[in-house]
Amino acid sequence: MPENLVTINKPPITASERKVSRLLLFFEDIIKVPLFRCQHCGECILSSTAFICSQNCPKRIRNGPCGGTREDGSCEVFPERKCVWYRIYFRSKLLNRISLLYKIKKIHNWDLEHTSAWLNVFKKRIEAPIWFVRNDKQKVKDIIHNDVETKD
Amino acid sequence: MTLKQKIESDQFIICGEIGPPTSCDGNVIREKSKYFKDYVDAVNITDNQRAIVRLSSIASAKILIDEGVEPIMQITCRDRNRLAIQSDLLGAAALDIRNVLCLTGDYHTFGDHPETKGVFDLDSVQLVATVAKMNSGFFLSGLEMKKAPQFLIGAAANPFAEPFEMRLIRLHKKINAGAHFIQTQPVFDLEIFTRWMERVVEMGLHKKAAILAGVMPVRSAKTLLLMKERVPGIKINDEYINRMKYAHDSKEEGVKMAVEIIQTLKNMNGVRGIHLMPMLWESITPTIIREAKLNKTN
């Protein structure tokens, strides 16, 4: 079980900071909306989902996928789209970032909705993005292996 | 013996499943519970399955307790935010409901109120972690509670949906978050299930949580075809469909198929039990348990 399950409001967002946040969000949107179809959750986990926004999932699952992915990899709710988590898996495999999928993502803090994720990283409310992953296969092995060992 | 003690010992576990009625008639559950009472270890109570309004799972679970059957209360993230989930869990614990199965929930547009707003405040992995946190005596807010519930935490797994490897990653997450037992979607393709189970054993996950394989007895080929068409994420081997289609007595064939699947699963490495889900055909449970030569442990 992860130590901190929920992203907490620490430090709390002040009124003046919300103004800065709105300004930053303007610039963030120019990049993130066309590239990733950003949903402004303010708690960006793009780097651990192989740069595909998981919040485009109809259920907004942060630890996906749900059990309804169809045989061809399409979404159960909108069969005309591909399941977001299906794409995340294959992109992670391509970019050697599978080990990041093993981490349990925190419960979303709805107070951060429509705030700038960049500012939130700077203020240490959320974790900083992970740019490079080395020895991905070894890391996956370690994650699985360590868990078995702790039990025995 | 409670389900928790049975899982801790080495017994073969049998779970059943009851869908609450779409009315306030509690007698429906009392009637159905008779088919399970002396045959299975615990019975799942679904929580508004397929997003259709039904008698609440907490109330149904309480009725089962009164009937002398141990319930596994399902709880979904579709209808509740984190406040309601924690409050319902406290309520369940106060009513002596000891087992919960954590699910994300079917999407609301499939149900009878497609216009509603789905909540999805948490997802199933986070829900498992939430229950585990409450077991350790804390709310999600970090506040301590005076008396901690002692839930046996269950989670679901679907070995048949794509992508195969991602399913194992998610199973790993659920077990790491604190799941004690895992129930799978109904097995209608033994080849894929065997492959999945081999990987589970390889990852050592079967030691950390009890894997209960889903078995669904069906009455006709039509049911199978409908499921294949309408239920996403379920794989059905054509062999079973053909067998049902050309069977002399399709009900008898359905029982035979279920028994065959149970016997294969029973001998599979890592499988700790089965989860029988006779949708709308609860009365068949005693026959299947008898023919598969299974015994409820007391």
Interface residues (C-beta under 8 A of the other chain):
Chain A: M1 P2 L5 V6 I8 P58 K59 R60 I61 R62 N63 G64 P65 C66 G67 G68 T69 R70 E71 D72 G73 E76 V77 W85 Y86 Y89 F90 I98 L101 Y102 I104 K105 K106 I107 H108 W110 I143 I144 D147 V148 K151 D152
Chain B: R82 T104 D106 Y107 T109 G118 F120 D121 L122 D123 S124 V125 Q126 A129 T130 A132 K133 L140 S141 G142 A156 A157 N158 A161 E162 P163 E165 M166 I169 R170 H172 K173 N176 A177 G178 Q185 M203 G204 K207 K208 P232 G233 K235
